[in-house]
Amino acid sequence: MSRVFSVRVLLCTASVLLGATAAHAALQFHAGQTDAGLRYIFVSGDFAYQDDLSVFEALALSNAAVAVTFQSPGGNIQKAMELGRLIRRLGLNTAQFRAVECASACSLAFLGGVVRYAEPGAIGVHKSSFSGDIPISTKDAVSVVQQVTAETITYMIEMGVDPALLQLSLQYDSDDVRYLSKSEMAKYKVVTLDFEAAQPPVAIQLPSPPPSPQPAPSQPTVASLPPASEYSSLTVPQAHSGRIRHPRGAAPLKALADGKSATLVNLRNGSPVTILGSVARWYRVQAHGQTGYMHDTWVYVDQYESGPFEQRHIQVKSFDNLADASAYVRSAPVPLAAYLATNGWFAVTLEETFDQVMAKNLAIELKARGAIPDDAYMTYGNTYVRKVCCR
C-alpha cells in the first residue's frame, strides 16, 4: 500500500524544535506530535558506539511516527549510519531546521529519510577524526580511513545521495563545520523536496513496488520493455582520436593486431593517438611518428562518453540486450547505470565513478554487504560508448 506524506505538515515541527534545549550527551529519543497531527521522533545528543537503537525503533513503532528530526553535533559515524538504515527500513522521513543543530555524523543519520527536507544551513559536514587515548600507527590510520571512507560512500549510495558530498566534507577539518546551502543540498541529493518550489497544499505520493510483470507466452509484454527513448543513440560513433589509459600507466604500440607481435614503443597514460581504423578489438593508430596497433581496452576514445579520464567504474554485470540490462539496473539495491559497449553488449556499473583507491575499497565493501556480485571488478571502461540507462 502506498503512503502519502504531506509536504506542508513537516513545517509544524519547527515550533517544537525552537524551544528545545541542547543535549550533547548519549542519544536520547522523544516522541512528539504537532498540532496538525504529525507524529515524529526527536533525536538529541551525541552518537555513541554503545547507543541502543532498539529504543528508537520501539518508540517509532508504538507512536506510529512518520518523521524524524535531530539536535546533535555528531559523534560515532557507524552508529549514525546504523540509525539512518533503521530510519529507511521503517519507512520514516526526515526534516531538519536551521534553529537546531545536525552536523557531522548526524548528517549521515538524516540521509536515511525516505523523504528528506532541510532548511538551508541546517545540515553541517566535515571530515571525521580519531579520538581517544589508544595509540594508532600511521599505517593502521590509513587503513582505517580507507575503510571508513568506503563504508560511508556505500551508505550514501544506498540512500540515493551523491558520494561527491564526501569529497566536499573532506575539505573541512574536524574542528570546522561546513553548513550546506540550498543549492548544495539539491546538487548532492541531500534533500528530496523543496517546500518553496511546491504549491501548497501538495502531497508527495511515495510509489508502491511495481507489480510482477506477466510476460506473454511467446514474447515480452510492452510493460516489460524499457521506454522507447532508451533505445535511442545505440549506434557506436566512429573513433578518430584518443588517449592512452592503461592500469599499468603505459601501453605498448604493437606492430600487428596481435598481443604477441613486436612492441614499437611504450606510450604513457595520457599520450594522444590518432585512430586510423580498427581490426577486430584493435585500433590502428598513429602516435609519436609511428603507426601500429592498440587494443581497444587501452585507449580512451574522445568520441565516446565513458566518464572522466582519471576515474574508474565498478562493473557488476553485462548483458547482450538493453531490456535485460535495464531490468537489472531498476531492481538493484544500489544505484546503477548501463553503458553501451563497443561490442554491442551493455555493461552495468555503479552509477558514479571513483578514483582508484576509492573504487577498490568501495568494491570490497559492497561485495561484503552482498550489494554487488563477487565477480564485480574495477575498470576504466574504455570500451564504454555512452550511458543508455536508466535516469
N, C-alpha and C positions, 0 to 999 in steps of 0.2 A: 504494500500500500504506500502511495506517495505521501510525503509530508509537506505541509505548507508553512513557510516561515515568513512572518510579516517583517518587512523592511523597517517600518517606522517604529515598531514596538521596542526595538533594541535601544532606541534613544531614551526610553523611560528609565533605564538603569543608571543614567548619568547622575540624576539627583541623589540616588543612593550612594554612589561612589564618591561624590564630592564631600560627603560627610564622614567618609571612612578615615580611620587613623592609620598611620604607618605601622607595620608589624614585621620587622626584619628578624624573624625567628623561623623555626621549623615550619613547614607548610601547615596552614590551617584552612579548613573548608567550612563555609557558612552558606546555608540555603536562604534564598530570598525570593520575593515576588513583587513585581511592580504594580502600580495602580491599574495598569492595563491588563494585569493577569499573567504577565510573563514570568515564569519560574526560572530561576537561574542559580548558579553556584558561584560564590565569590571566593577566589583562591588568593591567600595572602601569605607572606613570609618568604624565606629563602628555601630554594630547592636543595634537599639533602639526600644523600645516598640511602639513609635509613627511613625515609618517609614511607608510610604505609598508604598506598593509593587505593586499597580496598575500601577505606573510609570514604574517599571521594566517590567511588563507584556506588556504594550503598546509598550515600546521600543523594546522588543524582537520580538514582532509580526510585527511591522512596518518595522523592519530591517531584517526580515527573519533570525534571528540569529540561529546558531546551537550549540553554545558552550558558556560557562560562565567561567570566571576566576576572581580571588579575590585578593584584597590587604586590609586585615583587621586584627586587633589584637583581634577581638571578640566582646563581648557585650551581649545583651539580647538573651538567648538561645531559647526562644519561638519564637522570630522573625526570628532567624536563621533557625529553623525548618520549620517555615511558608514559608520562601523563598525556602528552599530545596524541600518542597512538591510542590511548584509552578513550580520550575525547572523541577521536574519529570512530572508534569501534562502537561507541554508544550513540553515534549519530548526532552529537551536540554541535552547536555553533559557538563562535567566539566573538566577543566585542570588547574593544579597548578604547578608553577615553584619556585625553591628554592630562586631565586633572589628577590622575593616579599613574603610578609607575609600572611599566612592564619592560624590563631591559635585560640584556644578556641572555641567560638561559631561559628566562621567562618568554622571550620572543619565540623560542622553539616550541614551547608548550602551546602558545597562541596559534601556531600554524596547524595544529590538529583540528581546528574547527572545520566542519563541512562547509558552512557559510561563514565568512570572516569579514568583519568590519573593524576599522580602526581610524580614529581621527589623526590628521597629520601631526607628527611629533609624539604620538602615543607609544610607539614601538622603538626601542633602542637596541643597537647591536654593537659588539666589539669582539676582539679576539679573546679566546679563552686563556686561562693562565693556570700554572701549577700552584698549589697551596699546601701548607703543612710542613712538618719538620723532617719528613722522610727523604733522605738523600737520593738523588737520581743522576745517573751518568748522562753525558751528552748523547751517547748512542741510544740509550733507553728513552731519553726525552724525545729524540727524533722519531723513534718507533711509535711512541705513544701519540705524538702529534699527528703522524700519518694515519694511525688507526682511528683516532677521534675525528679527523677530517673526513675520512671515508665514511664513517658511521653517520656523520652529520649530513653529508651530501646524499647518502642513501635515504635518510629520513626526509630531507627536503623534496627529493624526487617522489617519494611515496605520497607526500602531502600536496603534490602538484605545484611546488614552488620552484622558481628558477634558482639552481645552485649557484649562480653568479652572485647571489646575495651573500654567500660565504666569503667570496673574494672581496666584497665591499667591507664586510665586518673585519677582515684581517688587516685592513688599513688603519685600524684604530686600536691603540694599546688597551690593556685590561683596566687601566685606571682612567680611561676616557670612554665616552658613550656617543655613538652617532645615532641621532634620532631621525627616523625616516620621514621624508616629505611625502605628500600625497602622490606625486608622480612616481617616486621611487617605489612606494608600496604597490602601485599598479604595475610598474615595469617588472618587478621581481615576483609578482603574483602573490604578495603577502596578503592582500585583501582580494575578496572575490566580488565585492559590490561596492557601489558608491552611492550613498544616500542623496547627495546633491544632484547626481545625474538622474535619479529616479523621480518620476512624477507621482507623488503620493495621492491616494493610497495605492501601493504596489505590493504584490505578493510574489515571492520567488518560489516557483514550483520546482522542488527537487525531483529529478526524474527517477522513476521506478526502474528496476532492472528489466531490460528488454525481454520479451517472451522468447522461448526457444524457437529457432527457425524450423519451419516444416517444409523440407525440400520435396520437390516433386519427384516421382519415381525415376524419370529419365534425365532431368536437367535441373540445375539450381533455380529456385524461385527468384523473382526480381528483388524481393526484400533481402535476400542473402548476398546480393552483389553490392559492391561499393558503388557510390554515386558515379554517374557517367563522367562528371568532371575529373574524377581521379584517374581516368584513362587517358586524359589529355597529356600532351608532352611526353609520350612514351618512346619517342624516337631518340636515337643517340646522335648528337651533333658530331660533325667532322672534327677530329683533333688536329690542331695546327701548331700548337706551342705548349710548352710546359716547363716544369722544374723538377729536378731530381728530389725524390722524397723516399728515403730508404731507412729502415730501422737501424742499420749499422752506420749511418752517417754518410755513406757513399755507395755508388752503384757502378758496376762495370759496363762499359760500352763494348759490346761484343761484335766480332767480325761477321758473324752469321746469326740467324734467328734460332740460336741453339745455345743453351747454357754451358755446353761443353766446348764451344768454339773459343778461339783466342780472344783475349781481352785487349782492346786497343788502348784504352785509357780508363782510369777510375775517376768518376765525376762526383764531387762532393754535393751534399744536400744543398739545394737552392740554386745549383748550376742550371742556367737556362738551356733548353734544347728546342730545336725546330723539328717538328714532326712531319716527315715527308710521306708517310704511308704506314700500312700495317700488314703483318703477315701472321695470321692466327692470333696468338696472345702477345705478339711482339710488335713494337713500333720501330719503323725505320727512321732514324733521327740523324740530325746533323748537330755537332757540338764541338767546340774547340778546334774547328777546321777539319774535323774528321766525320766520316759518315759510317754509321754502324747500326746496331740493334739494341733496344732496351725492352725488357719485359714490361708489360703494361702495369704491373703492380709496383714498379719502381718510379713511375712518372706521375706527378701531379699535373693534370691537364687543365690549362687555363680556361678552356671552353666548358668544363664540367662544373658542377656546383656541389662539391663534396664537403664543403666546410672550410674553416680557417686552416691555413697551411701548417701551422705549428701544432694543431690539435689532433687528438686521437678519437676514434669511435670505439664503442664496445659493441661488436656484432653478436647477436644472440641467436639468430636463425636466418635461413634463406629459403625462398620458395620459387617455384617455376611459374607462378601466376600471381597477379595482383589481388585477386579475390581472396585467396588463402592468406596472403601476407597481410592484407587489411584486416581480416577477421582476427588474426593472431595479435596484431597491434591493439585492436579495440578491446580485446579480452584480457590483456596483460595487467598484472598488478602494479606495474610501474610504467611511466610514460615512454612510449617507443615511437619510432618512425620507420618508414620503409623507403629504401632508395632503389631506383632503377640502376642496375649494374650493366657494364658494357657487354656481358654475355647474354643479356636478355632476362636474367633472373632478378629477383628482388631481395635485397639484403635488409633484414630487420635489425635495427640498432637502438640503443638508448637514444632518446630524443636530443639530448645535449652532447657536446663534445668536450674533451678534457685534456689537460696536459698529461705527459707520460706517467708521472708519479701518481697523480690523482686517478687516472684511468685504471692503473694497475691495482691500487688499493680498493677502489670502488668495485671493480670486478670481483675481487676476493670477498668483499663484504656482501655483495648481492648474491653471490653463489652460496655463501654460508647461510643466508636467510632463505634460500630457495626461490628468490625473486627472478633469477635468470638461470638458464641451463648450465650445467657444469662444463659443457664444451664451448661456452661463450668465450670470445677472445678479443683482445685489443688489436686495432688495426688503423692504419692511416686512411683506408677507404679510397685509395687512388682509383679504383675501378668504379666508384660510385658516380653516376652521372648527375642525378638530382633527386631531391626528396619528392616522393609522389603520394605519401600517405602519412598522417591522416588528420591534419588540422581541419 
